[in-house]
Amino acid sequence: MVPFPELAAIRLGYGLSAHQSSPASPDQVLASVTEAGPDSDALTTAEAAALRLKHGEQVRRADAGEGQGDRNRYRDEAMRRAERAQRTRLARAAGAPAGFGERLVQFWSDHFTVQGGNPFQTVMAMALVDDAIRPHLGGRFADMMFAAETHPRMLSYLNQDRSFGPNSRVARNKTERHLGLNENLAREMIELHSLGVGADYSQTDVRQLAMLLTGLTYDARTGGRFRPGMAEPGAETVLGRRYGGAEAGMGDIRAVIEDLARHPATAAHLARKIAVHFVADDPPQALVDRLAGIYLESDGDLSALYRDLVEAPELGTHFRQKLRQPFDFVVAALRGLGLGHDEIMAMPDRVVQARLIRPLAGMGQRWGMPRGPDGWPEDATAWATPQGLAARIDWAMRQAPRLLAETPDPRAFLEASLGATASEPLRWAVPKAESAGEGLAIVLASADFNRR
């Protein structure tokens, strides 16, 4: 049986650390959820919006001949800010004593997936994590869902800012523009973010929710997130409940999100998704049912859900049944090498990008660019591809040894990164490596290291 500290660090966090003790108790693991809240390096929505507005003004002035300033000044600044946010995510994950909170940041950011894109879209996508995910990590799911669904990047990513009620004041006044309804956000709110595909809902529910959401947009200048002139007049019925009917506003949107969050199908969907991410690609149904029951009993209190997960015996019985995704793999390597928060924050920008960020793309996980609104895949077959595994081995041989002034003794790295969980074949092979670099690569390429 795997001791709890190692089990918790590997299965719930980002792996063992060469310079930090693993969590000794469930309470220490759960404390990391609070520690994963926004910090002084948080990238805020207001900051991201300001960069876009300054860029627009700079371009306008340049086009009007009002000065010779660099029209790309704020685009470049947004790119630098995005790169700092990337570095901070890596540093917080590598330096977290328990790591469970940072793993949850990654999980919920993927649940409420948005893509990056140009520098302004990228900084706004990363602001969603700091403004909508981190503050609600240990609270009610409904509150996190409301914050994520109404965030500017979610609205632009799913084209909600171009959704107009067919009978709205704006649509009626601008008939030549053929403004109409966009169902993207409504569909993903139901299919991906709450009830799940296959739940008991209809296309009519999706369309009615899309009608209810009209008016939800974002004004970067004022920070406002509702424009009544875009909203469809009258009431809408979603899953048998009537919303609105008088003056449209954010209250009805919050109400429908509260009801979606409380739905039994949402409990089942989230329970299974959490079990799949932390336990196994095909998790025990008993675990899923237990988590779903706790979710419903607690009115969607995520902290109650986490406690049962942290204490779940299935973490031990299904040890190493999950393949680490590339981000998880790289962070686990950093921890094993003894590189924590301060060391990563002190790295030159070119080193972070060349040795930590860009290699993720070769492994199949380009930063901030999941393949669709359903986020990154969980199934091991999506990551255990010949190209993806070759990229991991290449990183282990060419990049990992260069992160330290001197390549560590691979036997020490084996102990630091895997502890008592290292298999006998791996313990036999590592000392026989012809060089320290080869020994390090043997550990990083092993099934022991790549599975959690």
Wavefront OBJ file of the C-alpha trace (Angstrom):
o trace
v 0.000 0.000 0.000
v 1.314 3.458 -0.948
v 1.803 5.721 2.116
v -0.628 8.630 2.237
v 1.971 11.415 1.770
v 3.261 9.920 -1.460
v -0.209 8.911 -2.623
v -1.527 12.433 -2.067
v 1.444 14.151 -3.699
v 1.373 11.962 -6.813
v -2.361 11.472 -7.298
v -3.790 14.755 -6.013
v -0.868 17.131 -6.494
v 1.901 17.529 -9.048
v 4.226 14.931 -7.604
v 6.930 14.630 -4.957
v 9.384 17.452 -4.398
v 13.107 17.278 -3.771
v 12.934 20.150 -1.272
v 9.465 19.957 0.292
v 7.751 17.342 2.404
v 4.656 15.680 1.013
v 1.336 16.395 2.783
v 1.020 14.292 5.917
v -2.766 14.402 6.267
v -5.977 15.114 4.354
v -6.236 18.443 6.169
v -2.898 19.548 4.747
v -4.049 18.593 1.264
v -7.316 20.482 1.670
v -5.526 23.558 3.015
v -3.838 23.892 -0.373
v -7.198 24.804 -1.919
v -7.233 28.088 -0.025
v -3.555 28.625 -0.812
v -4.386 28.434 -4.542
v -6.441 31.623 -4.451
v -5.370 34.757 -6.375
v -1.965 36.145 -5.355
v -0.064 39.366 -5.999
v 0.797 38.213 -9.542
v -2.843 37.652 -10.512
v -3.787 38.835 -14.005
v -7.087 40.671 -13.657
v -9.851 41.191 -16.188
v -9.524 44.949 -15.767
v -5.808 44.768 -16.589
v -6.441 42.650 -19.685
v -9.214 44.979 -20.867
v -7.052 48.054 -20.331
v -4.312 46.649 -22.563
v -6.820 46.110 -25.376
v -8.279 49.600 -25.000
v -4.834 51.229 -24.977
v -3.908 49.303 -28.105
v -7.052 50.468 -29.876
v -6.379 54.081 -28.958
v -2.740 53.803 -30.033
v -3.754 52.416 -33.438
v -6.423 55.092 -33.860
v -3.932 57.872 -33.147
v -1.363 56.364 -35.487
v -3.920 56.015 -38.304
v -4.963 59.631 -37.756
v -1.362 60.798 -37.916
v -1.433 61.986 -34.300
v 2.052 60.960 -33.290
v 4.730 58.489 -34.255
v 4.276 56.006 -31.422
v 4.757 52.293 -31.953
v 1.312 50.953 -32.876
v 2.294 47.514 -31.541
v 3.446 48.788 -28.153
v 0.493 47.427 -26.189
v 0.287 44.238 -28.240
v 3.867 43.523 -27.231
v 3.058 44.445 -23.638
v 0.097 42.038 -23.668
v 2.362 39.275 -24.948
v 4.882 39.928 -22.171
v 2.086 39.951 -19.588
v 0.746 36.648 -20.930
v 4.202 35.110 -20.723
v 4.547 36.246 -17.128
v 1.172 34.696 -16.341
v 2.359 31.418 -17.889
v 5.494 31.512 -15.774
v 3.427 32.216 -12.652
v 1.139 29.228 -13.300
v 4.165 26.958 -13.658
v 5.853 28.437 -10.596
v 2.795 28.097 -8.375
v 2.265 24.487 -9.449
v 5.920 23.550 -8.984
v 6.236 25.355 -5.664
v 2.957 24.408 -3.963
v 3.701 22.259 -0.880
v 0.679 19.974 -1.386
v -0.325 20.888 -4.927
v -3.978 19.820 -4.777
v -5.225 23.397 -5.056
v -3.111 24.028 -8.148
v -4.312 20.789 -9.709
v -7.873 21.990 -9.130
v -7.043 25.275 -10.850
v -5.964 23.258 -13.873
v -9.032 21.014 -13.697
v -11.633 23.789 -13.443
v -9.849 25.965 -16.001
v -10.174 23.058 -18.394
v -13.821 22.473 -17.423
v -14.588 26.099 -18.326
v -12.363 26.018 -21.379
v -11.557 29.085 -23.419
v -8.794 29.456 -25.979
v -6.096 32.055 -26.242
v -5.290 33.414 -29.680
v -3.894 36.887 -30.239
v -2.094 38.493 -27.272
v -5.227 40.296 -26.058
v -7.362 37.153 -26.206
v -4.609 35.262 -24.398
v -4.316 37.695 -21.495
v -8.100 37.772 -21.146
v -8.221 33.956 -21.143
v -5.629 33.875 -18.374
v -7.530 36.561 -16.477
v -10.516 34.204 -16.434
v -8.424 31.770 -14.388
v -7.382 34.387 -11.820
v -10.746 36.182 -11.637
v -13.308 33.393 -12.103
v -11.621 30.117 -11.078
v -9.175 30.807 -8.252
v -11.535 32.919 -6.076
v -14.234 30.201 -6.137
v -12.024 27.121 -5.914
v -13.343 25.989 -2.534
v -16.804 27.546 -2.677
v -20.087 26.739 -4.406
v -19.997 25.458 -7.942
v -22.853 27.822 -8.876
v -20.709 30.833 -7.975
v -17.770 29.606 -10.050
v -20.082 28.805 -12.941
v -21.645 32.276 -12.881
v -18.216 33.932 -12.787
v -16.909 31.795 -15.650
v -19.980 32.008 -17.900
v -20.180 35.798 -17.623
v -16.448 36.404 -18.032
v -15.495 38.493 -21.087
v -13.315 35.783 -22.623
v -16.051 33.160 -22.338
v -18.474 35.583 -23.996
v -16.136 36.298 -26.896
v -14.875 32.709 -27.274
v -18.409 31.348 -27.637
v -19.694 34.345 -29.622
v -22.177 35.428 -26.965
v -21.212 39.042 -27.612
v -22.753 38.607 -31.081
v -26.032 37.076 -29.902
v -29.089 39.298 -30.280
v -32.677 38.545 -29.428
v -34.579 38.369 -32.767
v -37.139 40.797 -31.343
v -34.679 42.900 -29.355
v -34.583 46.658 -29.750
v -31.170 46.558 -31.451
v -32.194 43.837 -33.932
v -35.412 45.658 -34.833
v -33.601 48.958 -35.327
v -30.841 47.463 -37.468
v -32.687 45.031 -39.739
v -30.140 45.556 -42.505
v -27.506 43.801 -40.357
v -29.577 40.616 -39.934
v -28.675 40.336 -36.250
v -29.773 37.112 -34.607
v -29.374 34.470 -31.944
v -26.174 32.549 -31.234
v -26.629 29.317 -29.264
v -22.979 28.494 -28.549
v -22.813 29.613 -24.921
v -26.231 28.165 -24.071
v -25.296 24.782 -25.552
v -21.954 24.559 -23.762
v -23.491 25.712 -20.475
v -25.816 22.711 -20.622
v -23.752 20.068 -22.425
v -20.275 20.722 -21.050
v -20.478 22.920 -17.962
v -23.507 21.504 -16.118
v -25.896 18.671 -17.106
v -23.613 16.901 -19.573
v -24.177 15.376 -22.989
v -26.958 12.805 -22.860
v -28.862 14.425 -19.999
v -32.605 14.948 -20.231
v -32.850 18.238 -22.106
v -33.976 19.242 -25.594
v -32.996 21.592 -28.370
v -35.881 23.769 -27.210
v -34.200 24.119 -23.816
v -30.962 25.177 -25.511
v -32.728 27.754 -27.648
v -34.755 29.120 -24.743
v -31.573 29.450 -22.681
v -29.899 31.231 -25.589
v -32.840 33.671 -25.667
v -32.499 34.210 -21.921
v -28.777 34.942 -22.306
v -29.252 37.659 -24.943
v -28.037 40.953 -23.569
v -25.097 39.271 -21.832
v -22.008 40.958 -23.256
v -19.017 43.004 -22.093
v -18.183 46.685 -22.336
v -14.444 47.055 -21.774
v -14.740 50.778 -21.117
v -17.279 50.546 -18.316
v -16.920 46.916 -17.215
v -20.646 46.431 -17.776
v -21.815 42.924 -18.677
v -25.433 43.398 -19.732
v -26.951 45.407 -22.570
v -30.762 45.440 -22.345
v -31.169 46.521 -25.962
v -29.758 43.154 -27.137
v -32.096 41.093 -24.938
v -35.090 39.202 -26.250
v -38.306 40.565 -24.688
v -40.580 38.296 -22.653
v -40.104 35.163 -20.579
v -38.207 31.973 -21.437
v -38.717 28.434 -20.151
v -35.641 26.275 -19.535
v -36.031 22.710 -18.249
v -39.616 23.430 -17.245
v -38.950 26.601 -15.269
v -39.950 30.090 -16.391
v -37.473 32.989 -16.179
v -37.826 36.681 -16.856
v -40.901 38.236 -18.372
v -40.443 41.771 -17.120
v -37.192 43.699 -17.468
v -34.279 41.545 -18.626
v -31.136 41.546 -16.537
v -28.357 39.585 -14.851
v -30.706 38.350 -12.128
v -32.425 35.904 -14.483
v -29.046 34.657 -15.751
v -27.855 34.045 -12.213
v -31.133 32.256 -11.417
v -30.865 29.847 -14.349
v -27.226 29.096 -13.482
v -28.233 28.365 -9.877
v -30.843 25.889 -11.135
v -28.470 24.246 -13.603
v -25.860 23.892 -10.840
v -28.387 22.207 -8.507
v -29.637 19.722 -11.103
v -29.006 16.005 -10.312
v -27.579 15.545 -13.813
v -24.973 18.204 -13.039
v -24.028 16.369 -9.858
v -23.542 13.136 -11.802
v -21.640 14.845 -14.620
v -19.217 16.704 -12.347
v -18.708 13.694 -10.067
v -17.723 11.492 -12.971
v -15.483 14.143 -14.497
v -13.608 14.655 -11.213
v -13.257 10.902 -10.704
v -11.943 10.486 -14.240
v -9.388 13.266 -13.784
v -8.046 12.195 -10.403
v -8.633 8.428 -10.236
v -9.004 6.519 -13.514
v -10.154 6.895 -17.105
v -12.926 4.451 -16.196
v -13.536 5.199 -12.498
v -15.509 2.968 -10.104
v -19.202 3.817 -10.273
v -19.409 3.631 -6.481
v -16.993 6.569 -6.233
v -18.931 8.580 -8.818
v -22.219 7.937 -7.013
v -20.711 8.895 -3.667
v -19.302 12.164 -4.985
v -22.581 13.002 -6.726
v -24.502 12.385 -3.522
v -22.209 14.672 -1.534
v -22.552 17.379 -4.169
v -26.343 17.291 -3.963
v -26.467 17.103 -0.162
v -24.120 20.087 0.192
v -25.859 22.231 -2.445
v -22.810 22.112 -4.677
v -20.229 22.884 -1.976
v -16.971 21.975 -3.681
v -15.018 21.749 -0.422
v -17.282 18.890 0.731
v -16.633 17.108 -2.548
v -12.887 17.542 -2.229
v -12.754 16.062 1.268
v -14.359 12.830 0.128
v -12.013 12.661 -2.860
v -8.917 13.232 -0.723
v -9.961 10.437 1.639
v -11.195 8.076 -1.106
v -9.712 4.563 -0.920
v -9.980 4.409 -4.733
v -6.924 6.663 -4.953
v -4.884 3.747 -3.641
v -6.693 0.870 -5.349
v -6.373 2.603 -8.736
v -2.816 3.895 -8.314
v -1.039 4.785 -11.570
v -4.162 4.361 -13.692
v -3.870 7.912 -15.041
v -1.338 9.116 -17.605
v 0.094 12.518 -16.773
v -0.820 15.221 -19.269
v 2.172 17.208 -20.613
v 1.741 20.143 -18.203
v 1.513 17.692 -15.289
v 4.573 15.827 -16.600
v 6.745 18.941 -16.861
v 5.696 20.308 -13.458
v 6.329 16.946 -11.805
v 9.820 16.950 -13.319
v 10.483 20.462 -12.020
v 9.449 19.400 -8.522
v 11.648 16.318 -8.631
v 14.582 18.472 -9.763
v 14.052 20.758 -6.779
v 12.919 23.743 -8.876
v 10.191 25.571 -7.010
v 8.354 28.875 -7.218
v 11.288 31.226 -6.685
v 13.642 29.389 -9.037
v 11.120 29.446 -11.878
v 10.196 33.091 -11.344
v 13.930 33.930 -11.533
v 14.512 32.117 -14.832
v 15.180 34.258 -17.935
v 12.143 34.609 -20.191
v 13.847 32.823 -23.069
v 14.586 29.809 -20.853
v 10.988 29.524 -19.635
v 9.635 29.737 -23.173
v 12.229 27.495 -24.853
v 12.530 24.795 -22.202
v 9.141 24.754 -20.477
v 6.370 26.352 -22.546
v 7.141 25.534 -26.178
v 7.973 21.853 -25.524
v 4.387 21.340 -24.312
v 3.173 21.851 -27.888
v 5.387 19.019 -29.121
v 3.895 16.781 -26.435
v 0.412 17.627 -27.736
v -0.661 20.349 -25.278
v 0.013 23.764 -26.762
v -0.476 26.298 -23.979
v -3.954 27.819 -23.907
v -5.082 26.182 -27.135
v -7.247 23.104 -26.406
v -8.864 21.601 -29.492
v -12.381 22.712 -28.631
v -14.706 23.911 -25.876
v -14.656 20.449 -24.295
v -11.050 21.042 -23.221
v -8.130 18.636 -23.170
v -8.895 14.898 -23.390
v -8.528 12.722 -20.307
v -8.095 9.320 -21.928
v -4.550 7.969 -21.891
v -4.709 7.090 -25.591
v -4.882 10.806 -26.420
v -1.467 11.387 -24.859
v 0.361 8.071 -25.282
v 0.918 8.654 -29.000
v 4.247 7.906 -30.697
v 4.780 11.629 -31.345
v 3.784 12.688 -27.836
v 5.939 10.107 -26.078
v 8.892 10.859 -28.364
v 8.572 14.533 -27.444
v 8.643 13.658 -23.736
v 11.779 11.577 -24.188
v 13.398 14.334 -26.250
v 12.594 16.881 -23.517
v 13.962 14.533 -20.860
v 17.242 14.156 -22.728
v 17.757 17.656 -24.150
v 15.959 20.165 -21.933
v 15.576 18.767 -18.422
v 19.347 18.382 -17.776
v 19.887 22.032 -18.799
v 17.500 23.406 -16.187
v 20.187 23.021 -13.508
v 23.830 24.054 -13.534
v 24.754 20.434 -12.915
v 22.770 17.315 -13.838
v 21.647 15.646 -10.612
v 22.578 12.122 -9.658
v 19.769 10.088 -11.278
v 19.530 7.858 -8.203
v 18.803 10.926 -6.080
v 16.289 12.153 -8.641
v 14.592 8.747 -8.632
v 14.177 8.933 -4.881
v 13.094 12.586 -4.908
v 10.463 12.166 -7.625
v 9.099 8.688 -6.934
v 10.124 7.736 -3.396
v 8.955 4.319 -2.304
v 6.644 4.030 -5.316
v 9.504 3.364 -7.757
v 9.316 -0.115 -9.248
v 12.123 -2.651 -8.868
v 12.923 -2.742 -12.621
v 13.397 1.038 -12.604
v 15.554 0.899 -9.473
v 17.677 -1.704 -11.224
v 18.009 0.242 -14.495
v 18.833 3.730 -13.255
v 22.233 2.973 -11.603
v 23.319 1.214 -14.792
v 22.899 4.325 -16.966
v 26.078 5.352 -18.791
v 25.729 9.000 -17.767
v 23.803 11.179 -15.357
v 21.792 12.626 -18.242
v 20.838 9.182 -19.500
v 19.825 8.109 -15.990
v 17.643 11.186 -15.610
v 15.985 10.430 -18.952
v 15.338 6.826 -17.911
v 13.379 8.027 -14.896
v 11.447 10.698 -16.813
v 10.576 8.284 -19.622
v 9.437 5.514 -17.296
v 5.871 4.381 -16.813
v 6.378 4.973 -13.077
v 6.944 8.680 -13.670
v 4.465 9.214 -16.483
v 1.585 7.627 -14.617
v 0.026 8.824 -11.399
l 1 2 3 4 5 6 7 8 9 10 11 12 13 14 15 16 17 18 19 20 21 22 23 24 25 26 27 28 29 30 31 32 33 34 35 36 37 38 39 40 41 42 43 44 45 46 47 48 49 50 51 52 53 54 55 56 57 58 59 60 61 62 63 64 65 66 67 68 69 70 71 72 73 74 75 76 77 78 79 80 81 82 83 84 85 86 87 88 89 90 91 92 93 94 95 96 97 98 99 100 101 102 103 104 105 106 107 108 109 110 111 112 113 114 115 116 117 118 119 120 121 122 123 124 125 126 127 128 129 130 131 132 133 134 135 136 137 138 139 140 141 142 143 144 145 146 147 148 149 150 151 152 153 154 155 156 157 158 159 160 161 162 163 164 165 166 167 168 169 170 171 172 173 174 175 176 177 178 179 180 181 182 183 184 185 186 187 188 189 190 191 192 193 194 195 196 197 198 199 200 201 202 203 204 205 206 207 208 209 210 211 212 213 214 215 216 217 218 219 220 221 222 223 224 225 226 227 228 229 230 231 232 233 234 235 236 237 238 239 240 241 242 243 244 245 246 247 248 249 250 251 252 253 254 255 256 257 258 259 260 261 262 263 264 265 266 267 268 269 270 271 272 273 274 275 276 277 278 279 280 281 282 283 284 285 286 287 288 289 290 291 292 293 294 295 296 297 298 299 300 301 302 303 304 305 306 307 308 309 310 311 312 313 314 315 316 317 318 319 320 321 322 323 324 325 326 327 328 329 330 331 332 333 334 335 336 337 338 339 340 341 342 343 344 345 346 347 348 349 350 351 352 353 354 355 356 357 358 359 360 361 362 363 364 365 366 367 368 369 370 371 372 373 374 375 376 377 378 379 380 381 382 383 384 385 386 387 388 389 390 391 392 393 394 395 396 397 398 399 400 401 402 403 404 405 406 407 408 409 410 411 412 413 414 415 416 417 418 419 420 421 422 423 424 425 426 427 428 429 430 431 432 433 434 435 436 437 438 439 440 441 442 443 444 445 446 447 448 449 450 451 452
